[in-house]
Amino acid sequence: MGTVFNYQKGAHNVVAVNKAGCVGCSTTPRNAKVYTSGKDQIRLVKGLNSFICSLPGHSGAGMKIQISAS
């Protein structure tokens, strides 16, 4: 199962983070995968999948999501 993130390339990004990174708007863990294509196809893992936009202020303004996959 996967999901697609569509956005204007260069204006945003998608960072796969852990729950703490999503709640705190930080790129946690340190080696978090960063997607920048504007048309990112991301395979979800079973359980909670968390994503943020790491550009300054974006995640804090609500550009974050958690997806539960079974």
All heavy atoms as a GROMACS GRO file, in nm:
protein
  506
    1MET      N    1   0.085  -0.117   0.000
    1MET     CA    2   0.000   0.000   0.000
    1MET      C    3   0.090   0.123   0.000
    1MET      O    4   0.192   0.127   0.064
    1MET     CB    5  -0.091   0.001   0.123
    1MET     CG    6  -0.179   0.124   0.127
    1MET     SD    7  -0.252   0.163   0.286
    1MET     CE    8  -0.388   0.053   0.292
    2GLY      N    9   0.049   0.225  -0.072
    2GLY     CA   10   0.127   0.347  -0.078
    2GLY      C   11   0.038   0.469  -0.084
    2GLY      O   12  -0.084   0.459  -0.088
    3THR      N   13   0.102   0.583  -0.085
    3THR     CA   14   0.031   0.709  -0.097
    3THR      C   15   0.112   0.803  -0.186
    3THR      O   16   0.232   0.782  -0.205
    3THR     CB   17   0.006   0.772   0.043
    3THR    OG1   18  -0.085   0.880   0.029
    3THR    CG2   19   0.134   0.822   0.106
    4VAL      N   20   0.046   0.902  -0.240
    4VAL     CA   21   0.112   0.998  -0.328
    4VAL      C   22   0.094   1.137  -0.270
    4VAL      O   23  -0.015   1.176  -0.229
    4VAL     CB   24   0.052   0.994  -0.471
    4VAL    CG1   25   0.117   1.098  -0.559
    4VAL    CG2   26   0.068   0.856  -0.532
    5PHE      N   27   0.203   1.211  -0.264
    5PHE     CA   28   0.201   1.351  -0.222
    5PHE      C   29   0.229   1.438  -0.344
    5PHE      O   30   0.336   1.426  -0.406
    5PHE     CB   31   0.308   1.377  -0.115
    5PHE     CG   32   0.280   1.314   0.018
    5PHE    CD1   33   0.323   1.186   0.046
    5PHE    CD2   34   0.209   1.384   0.115
    5PHE    CE1   35   0.297   1.128   0.170
    5PHE    CE2   36   0.182   1.326   0.238
    5PHE     CZ   37   0.227   1.198   0.266
    6ASN      N   38   0.134   1.521  -0.382
    6ASN     CA   39   0.150   1.615  -0.493
    6ASN      C   40   0.160   1.756  -0.438
    6ASN      O   41   0.074   1.798  -0.360
    6ASN     CB   42   0.031   1.607  -0.589
    6ASN     CG   43   0.026   1.476  -0.663
    6ASN    OD1   44   0.123   1.435  -0.724
    6ASN    ND2   45  -0.086   1.408  -0.657
    7TYR      N   46   0.263   1.829  -0.479
    7TYR     CA   47   0.285   1.966  -0.432
    7TYR      C   48   0.379   2.036  -0.528
    7TYR      O   49   0.441   1.973  -0.614
    7TYR     CB   50   0.344   1.965  -0.290
    7TYR     CG   51   0.471   1.884  -0.278
    7TYR    CD1   52   0.597   1.942  -0.297
    7TYR    CD2   53   0.466   1.747  -0.254
    7TYR    CE1   54   0.712   1.866  -0.290
    7TYR    CE2   55   0.581   1.671  -0.246
    7TYR     CZ   56   0.704   1.732  -0.263
    7TYR     OH   57   0.818   1.656  -0.257
    8GLN      N   58   0.388   2.167  -0.516
    8GLN     CA   59   0.475   2.245  -0.604
    8GLN      C   60   0.620   2.221  -0.565
    8GLN      O   61   0.662   2.252  -0.453
    8GLN     CB   62   0.442   2.394  -0.593
    8GLN     CG   63   0.522   2.479  -0.688
    8GLN     CD   64   0.486   2.626  -0.677
    8GLN    OE1   65   0.385   2.662  -0.618
    8GLN    NE2   66   0.568   2.710  -0.735
    9LYS      N   67   0.696   2.162  -0.657
    9LYS     CA   68   0.838   2.133  -0.633
    9LYS      C   69   0.911   2.262  -0.595
    9LYS      O   70   0.893   2.365  -0.658
    9LYS     CB   71   0.899   2.070  -0.758
    9LYS     CG   72   1.041   2.027  -0.740
    9LYS     CD   73   1.094   1.960  -0.864
    9LYS     CE   74   1.238   1.918  -0.842
    9LYS     NZ   75   1.291   1.847  -0.957
   10GLY      N   76   0.989   2.255  -0.489
   10GLY     CA   77   1.065   2.371  -0.443
   10GLY      C   78   0.991   2.452  -0.338
   10GLY      O   79   1.054   2.522  -0.259
   11ALA      N   80   0.858   2.444  -0.338
   11ALA     CA   81   0.779   2.519  -0.240
   11ALA      C   82   0.756   2.438  -0.113
   11ALA      O   83   0.727   2.496  -0.008
   11ALA     CB   84   0.645   2.561  -0.300
   12HIS      N   85   0.767   2.305  -0.124
   12HIS     CA   86   0.743   2.216  -0.011
   12HIS      C   87   0.833   2.094  -0.026
   12HIS      O   88   0.905   2.079  -0.125
   12HIS     CB   89   0.597   2.170  -0.007
   12HIS     CG   90   0.500   2.281   0.002
   12HIS    ND1   91   0.478   2.352   0.116
   12HIS    CD2   92   0.416   2.335  -0.092
   12HIS    CE1   93   0.388   2.446   0.094
   12HIS    NE2   94   0.349   2.438  -0.032
   13ASN      N   95   0.827   2.006   0.073
   13ASN     CA   96   0.889   1.874   0.065
   13ASN      C   97   0.807   1.780   0.152
   13ASN      O   98   0.711   1.822   0.217
   13ASN     CB   99   1.037   1.877   0.105
   13ASN     CG  100   1.059   1.914   0.251
   13ASN    OD1  101   0.971   1.905   0.336
   13ASN    ND2  102   1.180   1.959   0.281
   14VAL      N  103   0.843   1.654   0.153
   14VAL     CA  104   0.780   1.555   0.239
   14VAL      C  105   0.893   1.482   0.311
   14VAL      O  106   0.986   1.433   0.247
   14VAL     CB  107   0.696   1.453   0.159
   14VAL    CG1  108   0.641   1.344   0.251
   14VAL    CG2  109   0.582   1.522   0.087
   15VAL      N  110   0.887   1.479   0.443
   15VAL     CA  111   0.988   1.409   0.522
   15VAL      C  112   0.919   1.300   0.602
   15VAL      O  113   0.822   1.327   0.675
   15VAL     CB  114   1.062   1.505   0.618
   15VAL    CG1  115   1.173   1.432   0.691
   15VAL    CG2  116   1.118   1.626   0.542
   16ALA      N  117   0.966   1.176   0.586
   16ALA     CA  118   0.912   1.063   0.662
   16ALA      C  119   0.978   1.067   0.800
   16ALA      O  120   1.099   1.052   0.812
   16ALA     CB  121   0.943   0.932   0.591
   17VAL      N  122   0.898   1.092   0.902
   17VAL     CA  123   0.949   1.107   1.038
   17VAL      C  124   0.883   1.006   1.131
   17VAL      O  125   0.788   0.939   1.092
   17VAL     CB  126   0.925   1.251   1.092
   17VAL    CG1  127   1.003   1.353   1.008
   17VAL    CG2  128   0.777   1.287   1.093
   18ASN      N  129   0.931   0.999   1.254
   18ASN     CA  130   0.863   0.916   1.353
   18ASN      C  131   0.756   1.000   1.422
   18ASN      O  132   0.738   1.118   1.391
   18ASN     CB  133   0.962   0.852   1.451
   18ASN     CG  134   1.043   0.954   1.528
   18ASN    OD1  135   1.002   1.070   1.544
   18ASN    ND2  136   1.159   0.913   1.575
   19LYS      N  137   0.682   0.939   1.515
   19LYS     CA  138   0.572   1.009   1.581
   19LYS      C  139   0.621   1.135   1.652
   19LYS      O  140   0.558   1.241   1.642
   19LYS     CB  141   0.503   0.916   1.680
   19LYS     CG  142   0.381   0.977   1.745
   19LYS     CD  143   0.311   0.879   1.838
   19LYS     CE  144   0.189   0.944   1.901
   19LYS     NZ  145   0.119   0.850   1.990
   20ALA      N  146   0.734   1.128   1.719
   20ALA     CA  147   0.789   1.244   1.789
   20ALA      C  148   0.822   1.357   1.691
   20ALA      O  149   0.801   1.474   1.719
   20ALA     CB  150   0.913   1.206   1.869
   21GLY      N  151   0.874   1.320   1.574
   21GLY     CA  152   0.905   1.420   1.472
   21GLY      C  153   0.781   1.488   1.419
   21GLY      O  154   0.782   1.608   1.392
   22CYS      N  155   0.672   1.413   1.407
   22CYS     CA  156   0.547   1.471   1.359
   22CYS      C  157   0.488   1.565   1.463
   22CYS      O  158   0.449   1.677   1.431
   22CYS     CB  159   0.448   1.360   1.324
   22CYS     SG  160   0.303   1.418   1.234
   23VAL      N  161   0.484   1.520   1.588
   23VAL     CA  162   0.428   1.602   1.695
   23VAL      C  163   0.512   1.728   1.716
   23VAL      O  164   0.460   1.839   1.729
   23VAL     CB  165   0.418   1.520   1.826
   23VAL    CG1  166   0.380   1.609   1.943
   23VAL    CG2  167   0.317   1.409   1.810
   24GLY      N  168   0.646   1.713   1.715
   24GLY     CA  169   0.736   1.826   1.742
   24GLY      C  170   0.783   1.901   1.620
   24GLY      O  171   0.864   1.993   1.631
   25CYS      N  172   0.734   1.861   1.501
   25CYS     CA  173   0.774   1.926   1.376
   25CYS      C  174   0.926   1.928   1.358
   25CYS      O  175   0.986   2.030   1.325
   25CYS     CB  176   0.718   2.069   1.368
   25CYS     SG  177   0.539   2.075   1.362
   26SER      N  178   0.987   1.811   1.380
   26SER     CA  179   1.132   1.801   1.362
   26SER      C  180   1.164   1.680   1.275
   26SER      O  181   1.087   1.585   1.268
   26SER     CB  182   1.202   1.787   1.497
   26SER     OG  183   1.164   1.666   1.560
   27THR      N  184   1.276   1.685   1.208
   27THR     CA  185   1.317   1.575   1.123
   27THR      C  186   1.384   1.468   1.209
   27THR      O  187   1.505   1.452   1.210
   27THR     CB  188   1.410   1.622   1.010
   27THR    OG1  189   1.518   1.697   1.067
   27THR    CG2  190   1.337   1.709   0.910
   28THR      N  191   1.299   1.398   1.282
   28THR     CA  192   1.343   1.289   1.370
   28THR      C  193   1.291   1.159   1.311
   28THR      O  194   1.173   1.151   1.280
   28THR     CB  195   1.284   1.309   1.511
   28THR    OG1  196   1.323   1.437   1.558
   28THR    CG2  197   1.332   1.204   1.607
   29PRO      N  198   1.372   1.059   1.291
   29PRO     CA  199   1.514   1.047   1.327
   29PRO      C  200   1.605   1.129   1.236
   29PRO      O  201   1.561   1.180   1.133
   29PRO     CB  202   1.541   0.898   1.311
   29PRO     CG  203   1.445   0.853   1.206
   29PRO     CD  204   1.322   0.938   1.226
   30ARG      N  205   1.730   1.137   1.274
   30ARG     CA  206   1.827   1.219   1.202
   30ARG      C  207   1.841   1.179   1.055
   30ARG      O  208   1.863   1.264   0.969
   30ARG     CB  209   1.963   1.207   1.269
   30ARG     CG  210   2.022   1.339   1.306
   30ARG     CD  211   2.151   1.316   1.371
   30ARG     NE  212   2.133   1.339   1.513
   30ARG     CZ  213   2.225   1.380   1.593
   30ARG    NH1  214   2.348   1.396   1.549
   30ARG    NH2  215   2.199   1.402   1.719
   31ASN      N  216   1.828   1.052   1.027
   31ASN     CA  217   1.842   1.002   0.890
   31ASN      C  218   1.708   0.993   0.818
   31ASN      O  219   1.690   0.914   0.727
   31ASN     CB  220   1.910   0.865   0.891
   31ASN     CG  221   1.830   0.760   0.965
   31ASN    OD1  222   1.740   0.793   1.044
   31ASN    ND2  223   1.862   0.634   0.944
   32ALA      N  224   1.613   1.077   0.856
   32ALA     CA  225   1.479   1.077   0.796
   32ALA      C  226   1.489   1.098   0.645
   32ALA      O  227   1.567   1.180   0.598
   32ALA     CB  228   1.393   1.186   0.860
   33LYS      N  229   1.409   1.023   0.571
   33LYS     CA  230   1.407   1.033   0.425
   33LYS      C  231   1.332   1.159   0.384
   33LYS      O  232   1.221   1.184   0.429
   33LYS     CB  233   1.338   0.908   0.366
   33LYS     CG  234   1.317   0.911   0.218
   33LYS     CD  235   1.444   0.897   0.140
   33LYS     CE  236   1.412   0.890  -0.010
   33LYS     NZ  237   1.518   0.931  -0.094
   34VAL      N  238   1.394   1.239   0.296
   34VAL     CA  239   1.335   1.363   0.246
   34VAL      C  240   1.300   1.344   0.099
   34VAL      O  241   1.384   1.304   0.019
   34VAL     CB  242   1.433   1.482   0.262
   34VAL    CG1  243   1.370   1.610   0.209
   34VAL    CG2  244   1.477   1.497   0.408
   35TYR      N  245   1.176   1.373   0.064
   35TYR     CA  246   1.127   1.364  -0.075
   35TYR      C  247   1.106   1.505  -0.127
   35TYR      O  248   1.052   1.591  -0.057
   35TYR     CB  249   0.994   1.288  -0.079
   35TYR     CG  250   1.004   1.147  -0.029
   35TYR    CD1  251   0.988   1.118   0.106
   35TYR    CD2  252   1.029   1.041  -0.116
   35TYR    CE1  253   0.995   0.988   0.154
   35TYR    CE2  254   1.037   0.910  -0.070
   35TYR     CZ  255   1.020   0.884   0.066
   35TYR     OH  256   1.028   0.757   0.112
   36THR      N  257   1.147   1.530  -0.251
   36THR     CA  258   1.142   1.666  -0.304
   36THR      C  259   1.090   1.676  -0.448
   36THR      O  260   1.096   1.783  -0.508
   36THR     CB  261   1.283   1.731  -0.300
   36THR    OG1  262   1.373   1.651  -0.377
   36THR    CG2  263   1.334   1.743  -0.157
   37SER      N  264   1.036   1.567  -0.504
   37SER     CA  265   1.000   1.567  -0.646
   37SER      C  266   0.874   1.645  -0.678
   37SER      O  267   0.853   1.686  -0.792
   37SER     CB  268   0.982   1.423  -0.696
   37SER     OG  269   0.860   1.369  -0.649
   38GLY      N  270   0.786   1.664  -0.578
   38GLY     CA  271   0.657   1.726  -0.604
   38GLY      C  272   0.550   1.627  -0.644
   38GLY      O  273   0.432   1.659  -0.650
   39LYS      N  274   0.592   1.503  -0.671
   39LYS     CA  275   0.501   1.393  -0.706
   39LYS      C  276   0.554   1.266  -0.642
   39LYS      O  277   0.588   1.169  -0.710
   39LYS     CB  278   0.491   1.377  -0.858
   39LYS     CG  279   0.431   1.495  -0.927
   39LYS     CD  280   0.425   1.475  -1.077
   39LYS     CE  281   0.367   1.600  -1.141
   39LYS     NZ  282   0.367   1.591  -1.287
   40ASP      N  283   0.562   1.266  -0.511
   40ASP     CA  284   0.627   1.158  -0.438
   40ASP      C  285   0.533   1.040  -0.414
   40ASP      O  286   0.426   1.057  -0.357
   40ASP     CB  287   0.679   1.209  -0.302
   40ASP     CG  288   0.769   1.329  -0.319
   40ASP    OD1  289   0.856   1.324  -0.407
   40ASP    OD2  290   0.751   1.427  -0.244
   41GLN      N  291   0.574   0.922  -0.458
   41GLN     CA  292   0.501   0.798  -0.432
   41GLN      C  293   0.574   0.727  -0.320
   41GLN      O  294   0.690   0.688  -0.336
   41GLN     CB  295   0.495   0.712  -0.557
   41GLN     CG  296   0.417   0.777  -0.668
   41GLN     CD  297   0.403   0.687  -0.790
   41GLN    OE1  298   0.452   0.575  -0.792
   41GLN    NE2  299   0.335   0.736  -0.890
   42ILE      N  300   0.508   0.712  -0.205
   42ILE     CA  301   0.572   0.659  -0.086
   42ILE      C  302   0.500   0.532  -0.042
   42ILE      O  303   0.378   0.532  -0.026
   42ILE     CB  304   0.573   0.763   0.027
   42ILE    CG1  305   0.646   0.890  -0.020
   42ILE    CG2  306   0.636   0.706   0.153
   42ILE    CD1  307   0.641   1.006   0.077
   43ARG      N  308   0.576   0.427  -0.023
   43ARG     CA  309   0.521   0.300   0.025
   43ARG      C  310   0.503   0.310   0.175
   43ARG      O  311   0.593   0.347   0.248
   43ARG     CB  312   0.616   0.186  -0.009
   43ARG     CG  313   0.559   0.051   0.024
   43ARG     CD  314   0.650  -0.056  -0.031
   43ARG     NE  315   0.601  -0.175  -0.089
   43ARG     CZ  316   0.488  -0.201  -0.151
   43ARG    NH1  317   0.400  -0.109  -0.164
   43ARG    NH2  318   0.459  -0.318  -0.201
   44LEU      N  319   0.383   0.279   0.221
   44LEU     CA  320   0.354   0.284   0.364
   44LEU      C  321   0.392   0.152   0.430
   44LEU      O  322   0.380   0.046   0.368
   44LEU     CB  323   0.205   0.311   0.387
   44LEU     CG  324   0.150   0.442   0.329
   44LEU    CD1  325   0.001   0.451   0.352
   44LEU    CD2  326   0.221   0.562   0.389
   45VAL      N  327   0.437   0.160   0.554
   45VAL     CA  328   0.464   0.041   0.633
   45VAL      C  329   0.343   0.015   0.722
   45VAL      O  330   0.264   0.106   0.749
   45VAL     CB  331   0.592   0.055   0.717
   45VAL    CG1  332   0.713   0.072   0.628
   45VAL    CG2  333   0.580   0.170   0.815
   46LYS      N  334   0.327  -0.107   0.768
   46LYS     CA  335   0.217  -0.140   0.857
   46LYS      C  336   0.233  -0.061   0.986
   46LYS      O  337   0.343  -0.050   1.040
   46LYS     CB  338   0.217  -0.290   0.886
   46LYS     CG  339   0.097  -0.336   0.964
   46LYS     CD  340   0.095  -0.486   0.981
   46LYS     CE  341  -0.029  -0.528   1.056
   46LYS     NZ  342  -0.036  -0.675   1.069
   47GLY      N  343   0.125  -0.003   1.032
   47GLY     CA  344   0.128   0.079   1.153
   47GLY      C  345   0.122   0.227   1.119
   47GLY      O  346   0.071   0.266   1.014
   48LEU      N  347   0.179   0.309   1.205
   48LEU     CA  348   0.171   0.453   1.191
   48LEU      C  349   0.282   0.506   1.100
   48LEU      O  350   0.399   0.475   1.118
   48LEU     CB  351   0.182   0.520   1.328
   48LEU     CG  352   0.151   0.669   1.334
   48LEU    CD1  353   0.006   0.698   1.294
   48LEU    CD2  354   0.178   0.721   1.475
   49ASN      N  355   0.244   0.586   1.002
   49ASN     CA  356   0.337   0.651   0.910
   49ASN      C  357   0.319   0.802   0.929
   49ASN      O  358   0.207   0.852   0.916
   49ASN     CB  359   0.305   0.614   0.765
   49ASN     CG  360   0.325   0.467   0.737
   49ASN    OD1  361   0.427   0.427   0.684
   49ASN    ND2  362   0.228   0.384   0.773
   50SER      N  363   0.427   0.871   0.958
   50SER     CA  364   0.419   1.015   0.987
   50SER      C  365   0.502   1.094   0.888
   50SER      O  366   0.615   1.056   0.855
   50SER     CB  367   0.471   1.042   1.129
   50SER     OG  368   0.397   0.968   1.224
   51PHE      N  369   0.447   1.207   0.842
   51PHE     CA  370   0.513   1.291   0.743
   51PHE      C  371   0.496   1.438   0.779
   51PHE      O  372   0.392   1.479   0.829
   51PHE     CB  373   0.453   1.267   0.604
   51PHE     CG  374   0.457   1.123   0.561
   51PHE    CD1  375   0.346   1.042   0.579
   51PHE    CD2  376   0.570   1.069   0.503
   51PHE    CE1  377   0.348   0.908   0.541
   51PHE    CE2  378   0.573   0.936   0.465
   51PHE     CZ  379   0.462   0.855   0.483
   52ILE      N  380   0.600   1.517   0.750
   52ILE     CA  381   0.593   1.662   0.768
   52ILE      C  382   0.655   1.731   0.648
   52ILE      O  383   0.727   1.669   0.570
   52ILE     CB  384   0.667   1.709   0.896
   52ILE    CG1  385   0.818   1.686   0.885
   52ILE    CG2  386   0.608   1.645   1.021
   52ILE    CD1  387   0.901   1.752   0.994
   53CYS      N  388   0.628   1.860   0.633
   53CYS     CA  389   0.704   1.946   0.543
   53CYS      C  390   0.806   2.015   0.633
   53CYS      O  391   0.770   2.076   0.734
   53CYS     CB  392   0.614   2.050   0.476
   53CYS     SG  393   0.707   2.165   0.370
   54SER      N  394   0.935   2.003   0.598
   54SER     CA  395   1.039   2.055   0.687
   54SER      C  396   1.080   2.199   0.658
   54SER      O  397   1.168   2.252   0.724
   54SER     CB  398   1.164   1.966   0.682
   54SER     OG  399   1.227   1.974   0.556
   55LEU      N  400   1.015   2.264   0.562
   55LEU     CA  401   1.048   2.404   0.538
   55LEU      C  402   1.002   2.487   0.658
   55LEU      O  403   0.901   2.456   0.720
   55LEU     CB  404   0.983   2.454   0.409
   55LEU     CG  405   1.066   2.425   0.281
   55LEU    CD1  406   1.079   2.278   0.255
   55LEU    CD2  407   1.009   2.498   0.165
   56PRO      N  408   1.077   2.591   0.692
   56PRO     CA  409   1.049   2.669   0.813
   56PRO      C  410   0.902   2.714   0.823
   56PRO      O  411   0.848   2.774   0.731
   56PRO     CB  412   1.142   2.789   0.801
   56PRO     CG  413   1.256   2.739   0.718
   56PRO     CD  414   1.192   2.644   0.620
   57GLY      N  415   0.839   2.678   0.936
   57GLY     CA  416   0.704   2.720   0.965
   57GLY      C  417   0.593   2.635   0.905
   57GLY      O  418   0.478   2.646   0.946
   58HIS      N  419   0.624   2.550   0.808
   58HIS     CA  420   0.520   2.476   0.738
   58HIS      C  421   0.454   2.370   0.827
   58HIS      O  422   0.330   2.365   0.835
   58HIS     CB  423   0.576   2.411   0.611
   58HIS     CG  424   0.607   2.511   0.504
   58HIS    ND1  425   0.610   2.479   0.370
   58HIS    CD2  426   0.638   2.642   0.510
   58HIS    CE1  427   0.640   2.587   0.299
   58HIS    NE2  428   0.659   2.687   0.383
   59SER      N  429   0.532   2.286   0.892
   59SER     CA  430   0.474   2.183   0.978
   59SER      C  431   0.397   2.246   1.094
   59SER      O  432   0.288   2.203   1.128
   59SER     CB  433   0.582   2.089   1.032
   59SER     OG  434   0.526   1.990   1.115
   60GLY      N  435   0.454   2.350   1.152
   60GLY     CA  436   0.388   2.420   1.263
   60GLY      C  437   0.255   2.481   1.222
   60GLY      O  438   0.164   2.498   1.304
   61ALA      N  439   0.242   2.512   1.093
   61ALA     CA  440   0.117   2.568   1.041
   61ALA      C  441   0.018   2.458   1.000
   61ALA      O  442  -0.089   2.488   0.949
   61ALA     CB  443   0.146   2.660   0.922
   62GLY      N  444   0.059   2.332   1.020
   62GLY     CA  445  -0.034   2.222   0.992
   62GLY      C  446   0.002   2.131   0.876
   62GLY      O  447  -0.072   2.039   0.845
   63MET      N  448   0.114   2.155   0.810
   63MET     CA  449   0.153   2.069   0.697
   63MET      C  450   0.222   1.944   0.749
   63MET      O  451   0.344   1.927   0.737
   63MET     CB  452   0.241   2.146   0.599
   63MET     CG  453   0.166   2.256   0.528
   63MET     SD  454   0.254   2.320   0.387
   63MET     CE  455   0.228   2.190   0.271
   64LYS      N  456   0.142   1.857   0.810
   64LYS     CA  457   0.189   1.730   0.860
   64LYS      C  458   0.071   1.634   0.862
   64LYS      O  459  -0.045   1.676   0.865
   64LYS     CB  460   0.250   1.744   0.999
   64LYS     CG  461   0.158   1.804   1.104
   64LYS     CD  462   0.236   1.823   1.233
   64LYS     CE  463   0.154   1.897   1.337
   64LYS     NZ  464   0.232   1.914   1.462
   65ILE      N  465   0.103   1.504   0.855
   65ILE     CA  466  -0.003   1.404   0.852
   65ILE      C  467   0.049   1.273   0.911
   65ILE      O  468   0.168   1.242   0.897
   65ILE     CB  469  -0.054   1.382   0.707
   65ILE    CG1  470  -0.178   1.294   0.706
   65ILE    CG2  471   0.055   1.328   0.618
   65ILE    CD1  472  -0.248   1.288   0.571
   66GLN      N  473  -0.041   1.201   0.976
   66GLN     CA  474  -0.012   1.066   1.022
   66GLN      C  475  -0.113   0.973   0.957
   66GLN      O  476  -0.234   1.001   0.959
   66GLN     CB  477  -0.019   1.058   1.174
   66GLN     CG  478   0.093   1.134   1.242
   66GLN     CD  479   0.093   1.117   1.392
   66GLN    OE1  480  -0.010   1.137   1.456
   66GLN    NE2  481   0.207   1.080   1.446
   67ILE      N  482  -0.063   0.865   0.900
   67ILE     CA  483  -0.147   0.768   0.830
   67ILE      C  484  -0.128   0.632   0.896
   67ILE      O  485  -0.015   0.586   0.910
   67ILE     CB  486  -0.109   0.759   0.680
   67ILE    CG1  487  -0.121   0.897   0.614
   67ILE    CG2  488  -0.196   0.656   0.608
   67ILE    CD1  489  -0.057   0.904   0.476
   68SER      N  490  -0.237   0.568   0.933
   68SER     CA  491  -0.231   0.434   0.991
   68SER      C  492  -0.261   0.332   0.882
   68SER      O  493  -0.368   0.337   0.820
   68SER     CB  494  -0.332   0.422   1.105
   68SER     OG  495  -0.324   0.294   1.163
   69ALA      N  496  -0.167   0.243   0.857
   69ALA     CA  497  -0.183   0.141   0.754
   69ALA      C  498  -0.192   0.003   0.818
   69ALA      O  499  -0.120  -0.027   0.914
   69ALA     CB  500  -0.065   0.146   0.657
   70SER      N  501  -0.283  -0.078   0.767
   70SER     CA  502  -0.296  -0.215   0.822
   70SER      C  503  -0.267  -0.318   0.715
   70SER      O  504  -0.253  -0.290   0.601
   70SER     CB  505  -0.435  -0.236   0.878
   70SER     OG  506  -0.534  -0.206   0.783
   0.00000   0.00000   0.00000
